[in-house]
Amino acid sequence: MKEKNIYPWVVVALLWVVALLNYMDRQMLSTMRDAMMADITELEIAANFGRLMAVFLWIYGFMSPVSGIIADRLNRKWLIVGSLFVWSAVTWRMGYASNFSELYVLRAIMGVSEALYIPSALSLIADFHTDKTRSLAVGIHMTGLYAGQAIGGFGATVANKISWEATFHYFGIIGVVYSLILIFFLREKEGRYDRKTTTQVSDKIPLLKGLSMLFTNIAFWVILFYFAVPSLPGWATKNWLPTLFSENLSIDMTQAGPLSTITIAVSSFIGVIFGGILSDKWIQRNLRGRVYTGAIGLGLTIPALLLLGTGHTLLPVIGGAVCFGIGFGMFDANNMPILCQFVPARLRATAYGIMNMTGVFAGALITSLLGKSMDGGHLAQDFMLMAGVVALILILQLTILRPKTNEMK
């Protein structure tokens, strides 16, 4: 009984490290452009750098539904282990890249491997945790993503101390080693697979029937847009906030990178923990508790984007980043738990994979557009414009999402 009570949190702890490595390996490139330009001259053009960041998102997005479908049918432990091993090996290999084309292909491969992780991990956590702890468990896992984002912000700093090549090598090796550790300690949810094989013992929903169930569900369409629209500012801050800090505050990227990513990471950590606890308590009294918690978080990102766009001194820029981090953290902690109220367990990874695709495609679009904004000198104004789009989806979410149960069976 004790192991049964503790192991769900062991799963969260094990996957927290994987989440950290997931975002660290993808994020550090966003601060290392200056260090790499001397060797890879194509990166001197901001639009090319935007393309490099965007290709990961496009591939990641296309793979996300496929990854979700796979996760609903195969052993999620081995998907997570294999995914971590491959993207870590790719990170290590990036340290040997000698031209833009190599980097471009490697980022695309990273998109494939990293896409396998999130649907598998979140559906595994959701299976291990009940409605009383689900938002907090997902929220704690999300802090791993924020920690990885913050550490990735030191990419330029580490590259200046050693080299950009060695930075990729060291971070990649760490992930490869940890993937081997997971083999011994991570396990699939009991009852989902036969102990002697990887055959799923619970009834599977046929692919076409499952997709039909999702796409004829009005609530799922709303959740889809509710997830996608905030991804515009979400991915914008991940990929371009260091640059915005550098431009608005007139500081070097070696300072802007850590300052921006740490500020977002710490405030997001506060947001997911607070949002997770609030949601888990609120839903015990009101079935819309998770919806309301996510809405509060989403609402906080609106003034945050305005502050980030207009601020040219430390206080408003940092204040905007803190407000955005807290709000997005509250939103992030409740996406999978809200999904659990509208989608049965056997379709959650598939549903989240589709959600991830829409969110990532929105991120890829905004990443490319902001690269052109940077070249045109209006990056800050475009950050402000995203606030209006978020306000519209917030109204839609509050109007339509009305769950009838804590957990759809």
N, C-alpha and C positions, 0 to 999 in steps of 0.2 A: 504493500500500500504506500509506503514511504517513497519507494522508487517511482511508483505511478504518479505521485504528487509532484515529485521533484523533476522527473525527466522532461516534462514539457518545457520547463525553464532551462534545462540543459540544452535542448534543441535551440532555443532562442539564443543562448550564449554561444553555441558552436556556430550558428549561422550569422551572428553579429560580426564575427571576424571575417566571414566570407563577404558579407555586405560591405565591410570596410575596404577589403581588397578590391571588390567590384568597382566602387567609386574612386578609390585612390588611383587605380591603374588607368581608368579612363580620364580622370580629372587633371592629373598632373601635366598632361600635354598642353592644357589651356594656358598654363603659366610659363611654358618652356620655349615659346616661340622665339624670343630674343636670343636665348642661348643656342638655339639650333640654326638660326638664320645664317651664321657664318659658314656653316658646312652645307646647308640645304637652302640655296638662295631663293628658290621659289616661294619660301615662306615669308619673304619680305613683302609680298602682296597680301594684304589682309583678306581679300576675297578668296585667295588660295587656302589660307588658313581656315577660313569659314567652311570651304569645301571639305577640308580634311576632317574637321569636327563633324560636319554634316553627314559624311558617308557612313560613319559609325551609326548615326541615328537612323538613316534610311534602311540600312541592312538590319539593324537591331529591330526596327519597327516591322519590317516584312517577316522577320523570323518569330516575333513575339506570339502571334496566333498559333503558328506551327508548334512552338515550344509549349504553349498551354495545352494544346491537344495531346502532345506527347506526354506531358506531365500527368494528365488525367488517365493515362493508359499504361505507363511504365513506372518502374521503381524510381521515386524522386531522389532518393539518396544518391544513386549512381549518376543521375543527371546532374546533380549539384557537384559531385566530386569531379566528373569529367569536364563540366563547364569551367570550374575553377582552374583545373590543370591546363586546359587549352589556352584560356585568356592570359594566364600567368606566363606560359611559354611564349605567347605572342609578345607580351610586354618585354620579356627578356630579349627576344629577337629584334625588337625595335631599336635596341641599342647598337645594332650592326647596320641599320639602314643608312644608305649613302646618297639617296635621292628621294624626291617627292613621290615618285611612283611606288617605291617600296613602302614608304610610310602609308600611302593611300590603300594599298592592298592589305597591309597588316591591320590597319584600323577597320577595314571591312571584315576581316576574319575575326577580329575581336568582337565586332557587332554580332556575328553569328553565335559565338561561344557565350558571351555574356547574356544574350537573350534567353538562354536556357535556364538561367538562374532564378529570376524573380518570380515567375509563375509557380515554379516548383517550391521555392522557399516559402512564399506566403500561403500557398494552399496547405503545405505541411504544417506550418504554425497554426493556421486556422483549424486544422483537424485535431491538433493536440490540445487546443485551448477552447474552453466553453465561452458563452457570451459574457460571463462575469470577468474574464481576464483577457479576452481576445484583443480589444483595442490597445490595452497596455502592452501585451506581448508583441503585437505588430509595431507599436510605437517604439518599443525598446529596440527591436530589430532595425527600424528606420534610423535610429541614432547611429548605428554602424555605418549606414550610407553617409550620414553627415560627417562622421569622424573621418571616413575615407576621403570625403570631399575636402575637409580641412587639411588633412595631411598632404593630399594632392596639391594643395595650394603652396606647399613648400618645394614643389618641383623645381622652380627657378632658383630658389635658394640653394638647394642641394646640388643642382647642376653647376652653379657658380663655384661651389666649394670643390667639387671633384670634376665631373664632366656630365653632359647630358646623356652620353652613351652609358656610363657607369650607373647613372640613376635608374635607367630602364633595366639594366642587368640586375641590380640589387633587389628592386621591388618585384621583379619577375620571379626570382629565385625564392623569395619568401612565400609567394603564392603556391608555387610547385610543391614546396615542402609541406605546407598546410593541407593541401589536397590529399596527401598521403596520410596525414594524421586523421582526417575526417573518416577515412575508410574504417578505422577501428572504433570510433565513438558515435558517429551519426547512424541512426536507424530509421526505417520507415515506420509509419503508424501501424500498430498491431491490428491484424484483422484485414488489412487492405490487400496483403499478399500472402500467399502460402509460404510458410517458414523455409521450405526446402527449395523453392523456386522463386522466380520473379513474376509468376503468373498472378494477375489480379483476381481475387476471389469475390469481391463485390460485383454486383451487376453493372456492366458498362452501358452507357447510353450510346447508341450508334451515332456516328459522326454527323450525318445529315440531320437526324432527328434532334440531336443536341443543338446544332446551329439554328435549326428552326425554332426550338424552344427559346433560345436567347433572342433571336431577331424578331420574334412576334411578341416579345415582352416590352411594352412601352417603357417600363421603369428602367430596363437595361439600356435603352437608347438614351434616356436622360442621364443615367450614370456614365454612359460612354462620353457624352458631350461635357458632362460635369468634370470628368477626368481629363479630357483633352484640352479644354480651354485654359485651365490654370497651368497646363504644361508649357504654354507659350512663355509666360514670365518665369516659370520654374526652370526650364532649360536655358532661358536667356541669362538668368543669374548664374547657373552652373558654368556656362561657357564664356560669358562676356562680362560678368561683374568685375573680375580683376581688371579688365581693360577700362571699364567705366570708372572704377576707383582711381586708377592711374591717371585718366584724363581729367576727371572732375576735381581731383585733389592735387593734381600736378606732382605726383610722386612716382618714383621708379617702380617697375613691375616687381622687383624683389621685395618691396615693401607692400605694394598693392595686393599681390597674390595672397600672402599669408593673412593680411588684415581683412580682406574681403571674405575669404573662405572660412576663416576662424569665426568671424562675426556671424555669418550665416549658420555655421555648424553649431555654435553654442546656443544661439537663439532658437534654432530648429530643435535642438535637443530639449530645451525647455518646453517648446510647443508640443512635441510628440508625447512627452511624459504627462504634461498637464492635460492635453487633449485626450490621451488614452484613459487616464484616471477619471476625468470628467465624463467621458462617453460611457465607460463601463458602469458608472454609478447612475447616470441619467437614464440609461435604457432600462434600468430596473424599475423606473417609475413611469417612463414614457417611451413608447416604441419608436418615436422620432428623435430620441436623444442623440443617436449617432449622427443623424442628418443635421440636427441643430448645431452640434459641436463642430462638424465639418464646415457648416455655413459661417459660423463665427470666425473660424480660421481663415476661410476664403475672403471674408469681408475685411480682415486686417491687411490683406495684401494690396488692397486698393489704395489707401493712403501711403502705403510703403512705396509703391511704384511711383507715385507723384513726388515723394521726397527724394527718391533715387534720381529721378529725372531732373529735378530743379536744384538739388543741393550742390554747392560748390565749396562748402566748408565741412570740417570734420563732423560736427554735431548732426546736421540734417542727413548727411550721407550714412553715417553709422546708425542713426535713429531709424532711417528707412530700411536699412539692412536687418536690423534687430526686429522691427515690426514685421517685415516680410518673413523672416525665419520662424518667428513664433506662429504666425498665421499659417504658413505653409506646412509647418510641423503638425499643427492641429488637423489640417486637411489631410495630410499624408497618413496619419495614424488611423484614420477612419475609412479609407477607401475600400480595403478588403473586408472589414467588418460590415460596412453598409452593403457591399455586394452579397455577403452571406445572408442578408435579410431578403434578398430577391432572387437568388440563384442557388440551386441545390448543390450539395458537396461534390457530386460527381462531375459537375460542369464548372467549378470555380476556377481551376487553372486555365481552362479554355477561355472563360469569360475574361479573366484578368489578362490573359495574353492578348485578346482583342483590344481591351482597354489600353494596354501598354502600347500596342501598335498605333492607336489613334493619338495617344499622348506623345509618343516619340516622333511620329510624322509631323505633328504640330511643332515639336522641338526642332526637328531638322529644318523645317521651313523658316522658323524664326532665327535659327542659327545662321543660315545663309543670308537672310535679309539683313540681319544686324551686321554681318561682315560688310555688306554694301553700305549700310548706315555709317559704319566706322570710317570707311573710305570717303564718304560724303560729308562727314562732320556732324551728323545729327543722331548719334547713338542715344543720347540722353532723351531727346524728344520722343523717340520711338518706344523707350521704356515707359514713358508717361501714357502713350496711346493704349498700351495694353491694359491699363486700369479700367477703361470703359468696357472692354470686351469681357473682363472678369465680372463686372457688375451685372451684365446681362445674363450670364449663366447662373449667377447666384440667385437671381429672381426666379429663373426657370426651375432650379433645384428645389427651392422652398415651396414652389407652387405645386409641383407634381409628385415628388418623392414622398409617398405615404405608406410605409411598410406595415404589414398586418401580423408579422411574427418576428421574434428575436433571431430565428434561424430557419431558413427554408430547408426542408428535408428533401 
